[in-house]
Amino acid sequence: MRVVVLGLSGLLMAATPSLAQTVRTSEPLLLAPYEVALVQDGSCSAGQILKVTGAIRGLRRKKLCIPLGPTQASLGVLQ
């Protein structure tokens, strides 16, 4: 019985998308320094997604088109 309970709890912990990052349809207005947001707004070519990194006051945000494959985000899409 303990094995079944431990197996189920391990499966549930692995299935939760706590480390997954959601894909946004537009760039957020407020972004903390060094916080990363993935944006799918059509500005990058097919198979790529825009990675926006927040910056400290007075500096510009870093925007970079990265391949979508290894950084597969969760299926939920924020607006």
PDB file with SEQRES, HELIX, SHEET and CRYST1 records, atoms N, CA, C and O in Angstrom:
SEQRES   1 A   79  MET ARG VAL VAL VAL LEU GLY LEU SER GLY LEU LEU MET          
SEQRES   2 A   79  ALA ALA THR PRO SER LEU ALA GLN THR VAL ARG THR SER          
SEQRES   3 A   79  GLU PRO LEU LEU LEU ALA PRO TYR GLU VAL ALA LEU VAL          
SEQRES   4 A   79  GLN ASP GLY SER CYS SER ALA GLY GLN ILE LEU LYS VAL          
SEQRES   5 A   79  THR GLY ALA ILE ARG GLY LEU ARG ARG LYS LYS LEU CYS          
SEQRES   6 A   79  ILE PRO LEU GLY PRO THR GLN ALA SER LEU GLY VAL LEU          
SEQRES   7 A   79  GLN                                                          
HELIX    1 AA1 ARG A    2  ALA A   15  1                                  14    
SHEET    1 AA1 5 LYS A  62  PRO A  67  0                                        
SHEET    2 AA1 5 GLN A  48  THR A  53 -1                                        
SHEET    3 AA1 5 VAL A  36  VAL A  39 -1                                        
SHEET    4 AA1 5 VAL A  23  ARG A  24  1                                        
SHEET    5 AA1 5 VAL A  77  LEU A  78  1                                        
CRYST1    1.000    1.000    1.000  90.00  90.00  90.00 P 1           1          
ATOM      1  N   MET A   1       0.819  -1.192   0.000  1.00  0.00           N  
ATOM      2  CA  MET A   1       0.000   0.000   0.000  1.00  0.00           C  
ATOM      3  C   MET A   1       0.865   1.259   0.000  1.00  0.00           C  
ATOM      4  O   MET A   1       0.562   2.232  -0.690  1.00  0.00           O  
ATOM      5  N   ARG A   2       1.934   1.228   0.776  1.00  0.00           N  
ATOM      6  CA  ARG A   2       2.832   2.394   0.830  1.00  0.00           C  
ATOM      7  C   ARG A   2       3.488   2.655  -0.516  1.00  0.00           C  
ATOM      8  O   ARG A   2       3.692   3.804  -0.909  1.00  0.00           O  
ATOM      9  N   VAL A   3       3.816   1.585  -1.216  1.00  0.00           N  
ATOM     10  CA  VAL A   3       4.460   1.723  -2.512  1.00  0.00           C  
ATOM     11  C   VAL A   3       3.520   2.415  -3.493  1.00  0.00           C  
ATOM     12  O   VAL A   3       3.947   3.260  -4.280  1.00  0.00           O  
ATOM     13  N   VAL A   4       2.249   2.056  -3.445  1.00  0.00           N  
ATOM     14  CA  VAL A   4       1.257   2.657  -4.341  1.00  0.00           C  
ATOM     15  C   VAL A   4       1.097   4.135  -4.031  1.00  0.00           C  
ATOM     16  O   VAL A   4       1.055   4.956  -4.947  1.00  0.00           O  
ATOM     17  N   VAL A   5       1.007   4.488  -2.745  1.00  0.00           N  
ATOM     18  CA  VAL A   5       0.842   5.882  -2.342  1.00  0.00           C  
ATOM     19  C   VAL A   5       2.079   6.692  -2.715  1.00  0.00           C  
ATOM     20  O   VAL A   5       1.958   7.805  -3.226  1.00  0.00           O  
ATOM     21  N   LEU A   6       3.252   6.150  -2.467  1.00  0.00           N  
ATOM     22  CA  LEU A   6       4.481   6.866  -2.824  1.00  0.00           C  
ATOM     23  C   LEU A   6       4.617   7.009  -4.335  1.00  0.00           C  
ATOM     24  O   LEU A   6       5.075   8.042  -4.824  1.00  0.00           O  
ATOM     25  N   GLY A   7       4.227   5.990  -5.064  1.00  0.00           N  
ATOM     26  CA  GLY A   7       4.289   6.050  -6.524  1.00  0.00           C  
ATOM     27  C   GLY A   7       3.348   7.103  -7.080  1.00  0.00           C  
ATOM     28  O   GLY A   7       3.718   7.861  -7.976  1.00  0.00           O  
ATOM     29  N   LEU A   8       2.128   7.153  -6.549  1.00  0.00           N  
ATOM     30  CA  LEU A   8       1.161   8.160  -7.003  1.00  0.00           C  
ATOM     31  C   LEU A   8       1.596   9.571  -6.642  1.00  0.00           C  
ATOM     32  O   LEU A   8       1.442  10.492  -7.445  1.00  0.00           O  
ATOM     33  N   SER A   9       2.141   9.752  -5.438  1.00  0.00           N  
ATOM     34  CA  SER A   9       2.582  11.096  -5.051  1.00  0.00           C  
ATOM     35  C   SER A   9       3.769  11.533  -5.910  1.00  0.00           C  
ATOM     36  O   SER A   9       3.862  12.706  -6.272  1.00  0.00           O  
ATOM     37  N   GLY A  10       4.656  10.633  -6.235  1.00  0.00           N  
ATOM     38  CA  GLY A  10       5.773  10.965  -7.119  1.00  0.00           C  
ATOM     39  C   GLY A  10       5.309  11.316  -8.515  1.00  0.00           C  
ATOM     40  O   GLY A  10       5.851  12.222  -9.148  1.00  0.00           O  
ATOM     41  N   LEU A  11       4.309  10.601  -8.994  1.00  0.00           N  
ATOM     42  CA  LEU A  11       3.754  10.874 -10.314  1.00  0.00           C  
ATOM     43  C   LEU A  11       3.074  12.250 -10.347  1.00  0.00           C  
ATOM     44  O   LEU A  11       3.237  13.000 -11.309  1.00  0.00           O  
ATOM     45  N   LEU A  12       2.326  12.571  -9.316  1.00  0.00           N  
ATOM     46  CA  LEU A  12       1.667  13.878  -9.247  1.00  0.00           C  
ATOM     47  C   LEU A  12       2.672  15.019  -9.166  1.00  0.00           C  
ATOM     48  O   LEU A  12       2.460  16.070  -9.770  1.00  0.00           O  
ATOM     49  N   MET A  13       3.761  14.826  -8.430  1.00  0.00           N  
ATOM     50  CA  MET A  13       4.782  15.870  -8.330  1.00  0.00           C  
ATOM     51  C   MET A  13       5.465  16.081  -9.675  1.00  0.00           C  
ATOM     52  O   MET A  13       5.799  17.212 -10.028  1.00  0.00           O  
ATOM     53  N   ALA A  14       5.672  15.026 -10.412  1.00  0.00           N  
ATOM     54  CA  ALA A  14       6.327  15.141 -11.718  1.00  0.00           C  
ATOM     55  C   ALA A  14       5.398  15.759 -12.749  1.00  0.00           C  
ATOM     56  O   ALA A  14       5.860  16.390 -13.700  1.00  0.00           O  
ATOM     57  N   ALA A  15       4.093  15.586 -12.574  1.00  0.00           N  
ATOM     58  CA  ALA A  15       3.133  16.062 -13.565  1.00  0.00           C  
ATOM     59  C   ALA A  15       2.768  17.529 -13.384  1.00  0.00           C  
ATOM     60  O   ALA A  15       2.232  18.136 -14.311  1.00  0.00           O  
ATOM     61  N   THR A  16       3.038  18.117 -12.231  1.00  0.00           N  
ATOM     62  CA  THR A  16       2.668  19.512 -12.011  1.00  0.00           C  
ATOM     63  C   THR A  16       3.585  20.421 -12.809  1.00  0.00           C  
ATOM     64  O   THR A  16       4.797  20.209 -12.815  1.00  0.00           O  
ATOM     65  N   PRO A  17       3.044  21.422 -13.478  1.00  0.00           N  
ATOM     66  CA  PRO A  17       3.858  22.310 -14.308  1.00  0.00           C  
ATOM     67  C   PRO A  17       4.453  23.469 -13.520  1.00  0.00           C  
ATOM     68  O   PRO A  17       4.370  24.615 -13.962  1.00  0.00           O  
ATOM     69  N   SER A  18       5.047  23.197 -12.371  1.00  0.00           N  
ATOM     70  CA  SER A  18       5.573  24.275 -11.539  1.00  0.00           C  
ATOM     71  C   SER A  18       6.786  24.957 -12.184  1.00  0.00           C  
ATOM     72  O   SER A  18       7.019  26.145 -11.962  1.00  0.00           O  
ATOM     73  N   LEU A  19       7.539  24.225 -12.961  1.00  0.00           N  
ATOM     74  CA  LEU A  19       8.714  24.810 -13.588  1.00  0.00           C  
ATOM     75  C   LEU A  19       8.445  25.235 -15.032  1.00  0.00           C  
ATOM     76  O   LEU A  19       9.312  25.825 -15.676  1.00  0.00           O  
ATOM     77  N   ALA A  20       7.269  24.944 -15.534  1.00  0.00           N  
ATOM     78  CA  ALA A  20       6.931  25.319 -16.901  1.00  0.00           C  
ATOM     79  C   ALA A  20       6.675  26.817 -16.990  1.00  0.00           C  
ATOM     80  O   ALA A  20       6.208  27.434 -16.032  1.00  0.00           O  
ATOM     81  N   GLN A  21       6.974  27.378 -18.109  1.00  0.00           N  
ATOM     82  CA  GLN A  21       6.779  28.804 -18.313  1.00  0.00           C  
ATOM     83  C   GLN A  21       5.713  29.003 -19.381  1.00  0.00           C  
ATOM     84  O   GLN A  21       5.735  28.339 -20.418  1.00  0.00           O  
ATOM     85  N   THR A  22       4.791  29.903 -19.132  1.00  0.00           N  
ATOM     86  CA  THR A  22       3.706  30.115 -20.072  1.00  0.00           C  
ATOM     87  C   THR A  22       4.139  31.045 -21.199  1.00  0.00           C  
ATOM     88  O   THR A  22       5.029  31.880 -21.034  1.00  0.00           O  
ATOM     89  N   VAL A  23       3.497  30.884 -22.330  1.00  0.00           N  
ATOM     90  CA  VAL A  23       3.781  31.709 -23.498  1.00  0.00           C  
ATOM     91  C   VAL A  23       2.748  32.827 -23.547  1.00  0.00           C  
ATOM     92  O   VAL A  23       1.546  32.570 -23.466  1.00  0.00           O  
ATOM     93  N   ARG A  24       3.203  34.041 -23.677  1.00  0.00           N  
ATOM     94  CA  ARG A  24       2.317  35.197 -23.753  1.00  0.00           C  
ATOM     95  C   ARG A  24       2.100  35.582 -25.209  1.00  0.00           C  
ATOM     96  O   ARG A  24       2.920  35.277 -26.076  1.00  0.00           O  
ATOM     97  N   THR A  25       0.979  36.261 -25.466  1.00  0.00           N  
ATOM     98  CA  THR A  25       0.704  36.719 -26.825  1.00  0.00           C  
ATOM     99  C   THR A  25       1.190  38.141 -27.056  1.00  0.00           C  
ATOM    100  O   THR A  25       1.283  38.587 -28.199  1.00  0.00           O  
ATOM    101  N   SER A  26       1.501  38.857 -25.976  1.00  0.00           N  
ATOM    102  CA  SER A  26       2.061  40.201 -26.100  1.00  0.00           C  
ATOM    103  C   SER A  26       3.091  40.409 -24.996  1.00  0.00           C  
ATOM    104  O   SER A  26       3.054  39.744 -23.961  1.00  0.00           O  
ATOM    105  N   GLU A  27       3.989  41.322 -25.227  1.00  0.00           N  
ATOM    106  CA  GLU A  27       5.051  41.594 -24.267  1.00  0.00           C  
ATOM    107  C   GLU A  27       4.484  42.286 -23.030  1.00  0.00           C  
ATOM    108  O   GLU A  27       3.714  43.238 -23.160  1.00  0.00           O  
ATOM    109  N   PRO A  28       4.854  41.824 -21.822  1.00  0.00           N  
ATOM    110  CA  PRO A  28       4.317  42.437 -20.608  1.00  0.00           C  
ATOM    111  C   PRO A  28       4.861  43.857 -20.413  1.00  0.00           C  
ATOM    112  O   PRO A  28       6.011  44.142 -20.749  1.00  0.00           O  
ATOM    113  N   LEU A  29       4.020  44.742 -19.866  1.00  0.00           N  
ATOM    114  CA  LEU A  29       4.454  46.113 -19.619  1.00  0.00           C  
ATOM    115  C   LEU A  29       5.476  46.170 -18.494  1.00  0.00           C  
ATOM    116  O   LEU A  29       6.491  46.857 -18.608  1.00  0.00           O  
ATOM    117  N   LEU A  30       5.216  45.459 -17.421  1.00  0.00           N  
ATOM    118  CA  LEU A  30       6.135  45.426 -16.285  1.00  0.00           C  
ATOM    119  C   LEU A  30       6.844  44.088 -16.241  1.00  0.00           C  
ATOM    120  O   LEU A  30       6.214  43.032 -16.295  1.00  0.00           O  
ATOM    121  N   LEU A  31       8.154  44.146 -16.143  1.00  0.00           N  
ATOM    122  CA  LEU A  31       8.972  42.939 -16.085  1.00  0.00           C  
ATOM    123  C   LEU A  31      10.116  43.212 -15.119  1.00  0.00           C  
ATOM    124  O   LEU A  31      10.889  44.146 -15.329  1.00  0.00           O  
ATOM    125  N   ALA A  32      10.233  42.419 -14.076  1.00  0.00           N  
ATOM    126  CA  ALA A  32      11.279  42.604 -13.077  1.00  0.00           C  
ATOM    127  C   ALA A  32      12.655  42.406 -13.712  1.00  0.00           C  
ATOM    128  O   ALA A  32      12.778  41.700 -14.713  1.00  0.00           O  
ATOM    129  N   PRO A  33      13.682  43.020 -13.144  1.00  0.00           N  
ATOM    130  CA  PRO A  33      15.032  42.819 -13.686  1.00  0.00           C  
ATOM    131  C   PRO A  33      15.397  41.333 -13.714  1.00  0.00           C  
ATOM    132  O   PRO A  33      15.211  40.615 -12.732  1.00  0.00           O  
ATOM    133  N   TYR A  34      15.907  40.899 -14.832  1.00  0.00           N  
ATOM    134  CA  TYR A  34      16.369  39.525 -15.079  1.00  0.00           C  
ATOM    135  C   TYR A  34      15.223  38.508 -15.136  1.00  0.00           C  
ATOM    136  O   TYR A  34      15.485  37.308 -15.216  1.00  0.00           O  
ATOM    137  N   GLU A  35      13.984  38.944 -15.097  1.00  0.00           N  
ATOM    138  CA  GLU A  35      12.846  38.040 -15.267  1.00  0.00           C  
ATOM    139  C   GLU A  35      12.681  37.757 -16.751  1.00  0.00           C  
ATOM    140  O   GLU A  35      12.866  38.652 -17.576  1.00  0.00           O  
ATOM    141  N   VAL A  36      12.336  36.531 -17.098  1.00  0.00           N  
ATOM    142  CA  VAL A  36      12.221  36.113 -18.495  1.00  0.00           C  
ATOM    143  C   VAL A  36      10.757  35.866 -18.837  1.00  0.00           C  
ATOM    144  O   VAL A  36      10.026  35.234 -18.075  1.00  0.00           O  
ATOM    145  N   ALA A  37      10.340  36.375 -20.000  1.00  0.00           N  
ATOM    146  CA  ALA A  37       9.000  36.124 -20.515  1.00  0.00           C  
ATOM    147  C   ALA A  37       9.126  35.621 -21.946  1.00  0.00           C  
ATOM    148  O   ALA A  37       9.896  36.168 -22.735  1.00  0.00           O  
ATOM    149  N   LEU A  38       8.371  34.580 -22.280  1.00  0.00           N  
ATOM    150  CA  LEU A  38       8.338  34.062 -23.636  1.00  0.00           C  
ATOM    151  C   LEU A  38       7.118  34.636 -24.336  1.00  0.00           C  
ATOM    152  O   LEU A  38       6.002  34.550 -23.824  1.00  0.00           O  
ATOM    153  N   VAL A  39       7.336  35.231 -25.521  1.00  0.00           N  
ATOM    154  CA  VAL A  39       6.267  35.927 -26.233  1.00  0.00           C  
ATOM    155  C   VAL A  39       6.143  35.363 -27.641  1.00  0.00           C  
ATOM    156  O   VAL A  39       7.121  35.300 -28.386  1.00  0.00           O  
ATOM    157  N   GLN A  40       4.927  34.954 -27.998  1.00  0.00           N  
ATOM    158  CA  GLN A  40       4.646  34.468 -29.355  1.00  0.00           C  
ATOM    159  C   GLN A  40       3.750  35.502 -30.027  1.00  0.00           C  
ATOM    160  O   GLN A  40       2.526  35.376 -30.019  1.00  0.00           O  
ATOM    161  N   ASP A  41       4.376  36.536 -30.615  1.00  0.00           N  
ATOM    162  CA  ASP A  41       3.606  37.609 -31.242  1.00  0.00           C  
ATOM    163  C   ASP A  41       3.849  37.722 -32.740  1.00  0.00           C  
ATOM    164  O   ASP A  41       3.393  38.675 -33.371  1.00  0.00           O  
ATOM    165  N   GLY A  42       4.556  36.769 -33.309  1.00  0.00           N  
ATOM    166  CA  GLY A  42       4.795  36.780 -34.748  1.00  0.00           C  
ATOM    167  C   GLY A  42       6.010  37.581 -35.174  1.00  0.00           C  
ATOM    168  O   GLY A  42       6.263  37.716 -36.371  1.00  0.00           O  
ATOM    169  N   SER A  43       6.766  38.114 -34.231  1.00  0.00           N  
ATOM    170  CA  SER A  43       7.938  38.912 -34.596  1.00  0.00           C  
ATOM    171  C   SER A  43       9.140  38.042 -34.960  1.00  0.00           C  
ATOM    172  O   SER A  43      10.075  38.525 -35.598  1.00  0.00           O  
ATOM    173  N   CYS A  44       9.131  36.780 -34.570  1.00  0.00           N  
ATOM    174  CA  CYS A  44      10.220  35.862 -34.908  1.00  0.00           C  
ATOM    175  C   CYS A  44       9.758  34.921 -36.021  1.00  0.00           C  
ATOM    176  O   CYS A  44       8.561  34.780 -36.272  1.00  0.00           O  
ATOM    177  N   SER A  45      10.713  34.290 -36.675  1.00  0.00           N  
ATOM    178  CA  SER A  45      10.380  33.388 -37.779  1.00  0.00           C  
ATOM    179  C   SER A  45       9.738  32.109 -37.254  1.00  0.00           C  
ATOM    180  O   SER A  45       9.661  31.897 -36.044  1.00  0.00           O  
ATOM    181  N   ALA A  46       9.283  31.269 -38.158  1.00  0.00           N  
ATOM    182  CA  ALA A  46       8.615  30.018 -37.791  1.00  0.00           C  
ATOM    183  C   ALA A  46       9.552  29.127 -36.987  1.00  0.00           C  
ATOM    184  O   ALA A  46      10.735  29.016 -37.309  1.00  0.00           O  
ATOM    185  N   GLY A  47       9.031  28.495 -35.948  1.00  0.00           N  
ATOM    186  CA  GLY A  47       9.838  27.609 -35.111  1.00  0.00           C  
ATOM    187  C   GLY A  47      10.638  28.328 -34.060  1.00  0.00           C  
ATOM    188  O   GLY A  47      11.423  27.701 -33.348  1.00  0.00           O  
ATOM    189  N   GLN A  48      10.461  29.645 -33.941  1.00  0.00           N  
ATOM    190  CA  GLN A  48      11.178  30.421 -32.934  1.00  0.00           C  
ATOM    191  C   GLN A  48      10.196  31.208 -32.087  1.00  0.00           C  
ATOM    192  O   GLN A  48       9.055  31.442 -32.486  1.00  0.00           O  
ATOM    193  N   ILE A  49      10.659  31.616 -30.907  1.00  0.00           N  
ATOM    194  CA  ILE A  49       9.842  32.381 -29.982  1.00  0.00           C  
ATOM    195  C   ILE A  49      10.702  33.511 -29.411  1.00  0.00           C  
ATOM    196  O   ILE A  49      11.917  33.367 -29.280  1.00  0.00           O  
ATOM    197  N   LEU A  50      10.072  34.619 -29.078  1.00  0.00           N  
ATOM    198  CA  LEU A  50      10.786  35.784 -28.556  1.00  0.00           C  
ATOM    199  C   LEU A  50      10.999  35.620 -27.060  1.00  0.00           C  
ATOM    200  O   LEU A  50      10.046  35.421 -26.307  1.00  0.00           O  
ATOM    201  N   LYS A  51      12.246  35.705 -26.636  1.00  0.00           N  
ATOM    202  CA  LYS A  51      12.601  35.634 -25.221  1.00  0.00           C  
ATOM    203  C   LYS A  51      12.947  37.052 -24.770  1.00  0.00           C  
ATOM    204  O   LYS A  51      13.911  37.642 -25.256  1.00  0.00           O  
ATOM    205  N   VAL A  52      12.154  37.600 -23.836  1.00  0.00           N  
ATOM    206  CA  VAL A  52      12.355  38.959 -23.347  1.00  0.00           C  
ATOM    207  C   VAL A  52      12.866  38.866 -21.915  1.00  0.00           C  
ATOM    208  O   VAL A  52      12.251  38.215 -21.070  1.00  0.00           O  
ATOM    209  N   THR A  53      14.000  39.522 -21.645  1.00  0.00           N  
ATOM    210  CA  THR A  53      14.585  39.533 -20.312  1.00  0.00           C  
ATOM    211  C   THR A  53      14.531  40.945 -19.760  1.00  0.00           C  
ATOM    212  O   THR A  53      14.992  41.887 -20.404  1.00  0.00           O  
ATOM    213  N   GLY A  54      13.965  41.093 -18.561  1.00  0.00           N  
ATOM    214  CA  GLY A  54      13.853  42.397 -17.923  1.00  0.00           C  
ATOM    215  C   GLY A  54      15.215  42.960 -17.553  1.00  0.00           C  
ATOM    216  O   GLY A  54      16.168  42.212 -17.332  1.00  0.00           O  
ATOM    217  N   ALA A  55      15.300  44.284 -17.488  1.00  0.00           N  
ATOM    218  CA  ALA A  55      16.559  44.955 -17.186  1.00  0.00           C  
ATOM    219  C   ALA A  55      16.367  45.923 -16.031  1.00  0.00           C  
ATOM    220  O   ALA A  55      15.242  46.283 -15.685  1.00  0.00           O  
ATOM    221  N   ILE A  56      17.468  46.336 -15.445  1.00  0.00           N  
ATOM    222  CA  ILE A  56      17.400  47.316 -14.371  1.00  0.00           C  
ATOM    223  C   ILE A  56      17.081  48.683 -14.952  1.00  0.00           C  
ATOM    224  O   ILE A  56      17.216  48.897 -16.157  1.00  0.00           O  
ATOM    225  N   ARG A  57      16.662  49.600 -14.107  1.00  0.00           N  
ATOM    226  CA  ARG A  57      16.224  50.922 -14.543  1.00  0.00           C  
ATOM    227  C   ARG A  57      17.321  51.625 -15.357  1.00  0.00           C  
ATOM    228  O   ARG A  57      18.490  51.630 -14.971  1.00  0.00           O  
ATOM    229  N   GLY A  58      16.932  52.197 -16.453  1.00  0.00           N  
ATOM    230  CA  GLY A  58      17.865  52.926 -17.304  1.00  0.00           C  
ATOM    231  C   GLY A  58      18.442  52.102 -18.441  1.00  0.00           C  
ATOM    232  O   GLY A  58      19.069  52.660 -19.342  1.00  0.00           O  
ATOM    233  N   LEU A  59      18.249  50.803 -18.425  1.00  0.00           N  
ATOM    234  CA  LEU A  59      18.760  49.939 -19.486  1.00  0.00           C  
ATOM    235  C   LEU A  59      17.586  49.344 -20.250  1.00  0.00           C  
ATOM    236  O   LEU A  59      16.477  49.249 -19.724  1.00  0.00           O  
ATOM    237  N   ARG A  60      17.834  48.947 -21.486  1.00  0.00           N  
ATOM    238  CA  ARG A  60      16.787  48.357 -22.315  1.00  0.00           C  
ATOM    239  C   ARG A  60      16.651  46.869 -22.032  1.00  0.00           C  
ATOM    240  O   ARG A  60      17.595  46.209 -21.595  1.00  0.00           O  
ATOM    241  N   ARG A  61      15.457  46.361 -22.292  1.00  0.00           N  
ATOM    242  CA  ARG A  61      15.229  44.931 -22.177  1.00  0.00           C  
ATOM    243  C   ARG A  61      16.011  44.190 -23.251  1.00  0.00           C  
ATOM    244  O   ARG A  61      16.260  44.724 -24.332  1.00  0.00           O  
ATOM    245  N   LYS A  62      16.390  42.972 -22.949  1.00  0.00           N  
ATOM    246  CA  LYS A  62      17.083  42.144 -23.920  1.00  0.00           C  
ATOM    247  C   LYS A  62      16.047  41.277 -24.622  1.00  0.00           C  
ATOM    248  O   LYS A  62      15.304  40.545 -23.967  1.00  0.00           O  
ATOM    249  N   LYS A  63      15.990  41.351 -25.955  1.00  0.00           N  
ATOM    250  CA  LYS A  63      15.041  40.567 -26.752  1.00  0.00           C  
ATOM    251  C   LYS A  63      15.831  39.683 -27.697  1.00  0.00           C  
ATOM    252  O   LYS A  63      16.744  40.142 -28.383  1.00  0.00           O  
ATOM    253  N   LEU A  64      15.466  38.406 -27.724  1.00  0.00           N  
ATOM    254  CA  LEU A  64      16.207  37.439 -28.508  1.00  0.00           C  
ATOM    255  C   LEU A  64      15.255  36.377 -29.040  1.00  0.00           C  
ATOM    256  O   LEU A  64      14.429  35.855 -28.291  1.00  0.00           O  
ATOM    257  N   CYS A  65      15.363  36.052 -30.322  1.00  0.00           N  
ATOM    258  CA  CYS A  65      14.575  34.962 -30.904  1.00  0.00           C  
ATOM    259  C   CYS A  65      15.323  33.666 -30.671  1.00  0.00           C  
ATOM    260  O   CYS A  65      16.478  33.522 -31.072  1.00  0.00           O  
ATOM    261  N   ILE A  66      14.657  32.720 -30.018  1.00  0.00           N  
ATOM    262  CA  ILE A  66      15.283  31.439 -29.703  1.00  0.00           C  
ATOM    263  C   ILE A  66      14.459  30.316 -30.308  1.00  0.00           C  
ATOM    264  O   ILE A  66      13.258  30.486 -30.519  1.00  0.00           O  
ATOM    265  N   PRO A  67      15.078  29.156 -30.597  1.00  0.00           N  
ATOM    266  CA  PRO A  67      14.321  28.022 -31.135  1.00  0.00           C  
ATOM    267  C   PRO A  67      13.306  27.530 -30.104  1.00  0.00           C  
ATOM    268  O   PRO A  67      13.590  27.537 -28.906  1.00  0.00           O  
ATOM    269  N   LEU A  68      12.148  27.111 -30.550  1.00  0.00           N  
ATOM    270  CA  LEU A  68      11.074  26.694 -29.664  1.00  0.00           C  
ATOM    271  C   LEU A  68      11.289  25.293 -29.112  1.00  0.00           C  
ATOM    272  O   LEU A  68      10.756  24.982 -28.047  1.00  0.00           O  
ATOM    273  N   GLY A  69      12.032  24.450 -29.775  1.00  0.00           N  
ATOM    274  CA  GLY A  69      12.194  23.047 -29.388  1.00  0.00           C  
ATOM    275  C   GLY A  69      12.580  22.797 -27.944  1.00  0.00           C  
ATOM    276  O   GLY A  69      11.756  22.270 -27.197  1.00  0.00           O  
ATOM    277  N   PRO A  70      13.786  23.144 -27.502  1.00  0.00           N  
ATOM    278  CA  PRO A  70      14.197  22.799 -26.134  1.00  0.00           C  
ATOM    279  C   PRO A  70      13.497  23.629 -25.068  1.00  0.00           C  
ATOM    280  O   PRO A  70      13.463  23.215 -23.909  1.00  0.00           O  
ATOM    281  N   THR A  71      12.948  24.763 -25.406  1.00  0.00           N  
ATOM    282  CA  THR A  71      12.288  25.605 -24.417  1.00  0.00           C  
ATOM    283  C   THR A  71      10.782  25.479 -24.540  1.00  0.00           C  
ATOM    284  O   THR A  71      10.056  26.466 -24.423  1.00  0.00           O  
ATOM    285  N   GLN A  72      10.314  24.262 -24.776  1.00  0.00           N  
ATOM    286  CA  GLN A  72       8.880  24.005 -24.943  1.00  0.00           C  
ATOM    287  C   GLN A  72       8.148  24.474 -23.698  1.00  0.00           C  
ATOM    288  O   GLN A  72       8.372  23.942 -22.611  1.00  0.00           O  
ATOM    289  N   ALA A  73       7.286  25.452 -23.839  1.00  0.00           N  
ATOM    290  CA  ALA A  73       6.553  26.007 -22.709  1.00  0.00           C  
ATOM    291  C   ALA A  73       5.262  25.227 -22.490  1.00  0.00           C  
ATOM    292  O   ALA A  73       4.916  24.336 -23.266  1.00  0.00           O  
ATOM    293  N   SER A  74       4.572  25.572 -21.439  1.00  0.00           N  
ATOM    294  CA  SER A  74       3.332  24.877 -21.133  1.00  0.00           C  
ATOM    295  C   SER A  74       2.286  25.190 -22.200  1.00  0.00           C  
ATOM    296  O   SER A  74       2.428  26.141 -22.968  1.00  0.00           O  
ATOM    297  N   LEU A  75       1.251  24.386 -22.232  1.00  0.00           N  
ATOM    298  CA  LEU A  75       0.236  24.527 -23.258  1.00  0.00           C  
ATOM    299  C   LEU A  75      -0.676  25.724 -22.996  1.00  0.00           C  
ATOM    300  O   LEU A  75      -1.328  26.207 -23.921  1.00  0.00           O  
ATOM    301  N   GLY A  76      -0.736  26.206 -21.775  1.00  0.00           N  
ATOM    302  CA  GLY A  76      -1.574  27.356 -21.465  1.00  0.00           C  
ATOM    303  C   GLY A  76      -0.980  28.632 -22.045  1.00  0.00           C  
ATOM    304  O   GLY A  76       0.237  28.814 -22.036  1.00  0.00           O  
ATOM    305  N   VAL A  77      -1.819  29.497 -22.540  1.00  0.00           N  
ATOM    306  CA  VAL A  77      -1.346  30.744 -23.144  1.00  0.00           C  
ATOM    307  C   VAL A  77      -1.961  31.905 -22.395  1.00  0.00           C  
ATOM    308  O   VAL A  77      -3.183  31.987 -22.270  1.00  0.00           O  
ATOM    309  N   LEU A  78      -1.132  32.804 -21.895  1.00  0.00           N  
ATOM    310  CA  LEU A  78      -1.605  34.009 -21.235  1.00  0.00           C  
ATOM    311  C   LEU A  78      -1.807  35.103 -22.257  1.00  0.00           C  
ATOM    312  O   LEU A  78      -1.185  35.095 -23.319  1.00  0.00           O  
ATOM    313  N   GLN A  79      -2.663  36.029 -21.943  1.00  0.00           N  
ATOM    314  CA  GLN A  79      -2.870  37.159 -22.850  1.00  0.00           C  
ATOM    315  C   GLN A  79      -2.385  38.431 -22.231  1.00  0.00           C  
ATOM    316  O   GLN A  79      -2.477  39.492 -22.848  1.00  0.00           O  
TER     317      GLN A  79                                                      
END                                                                             
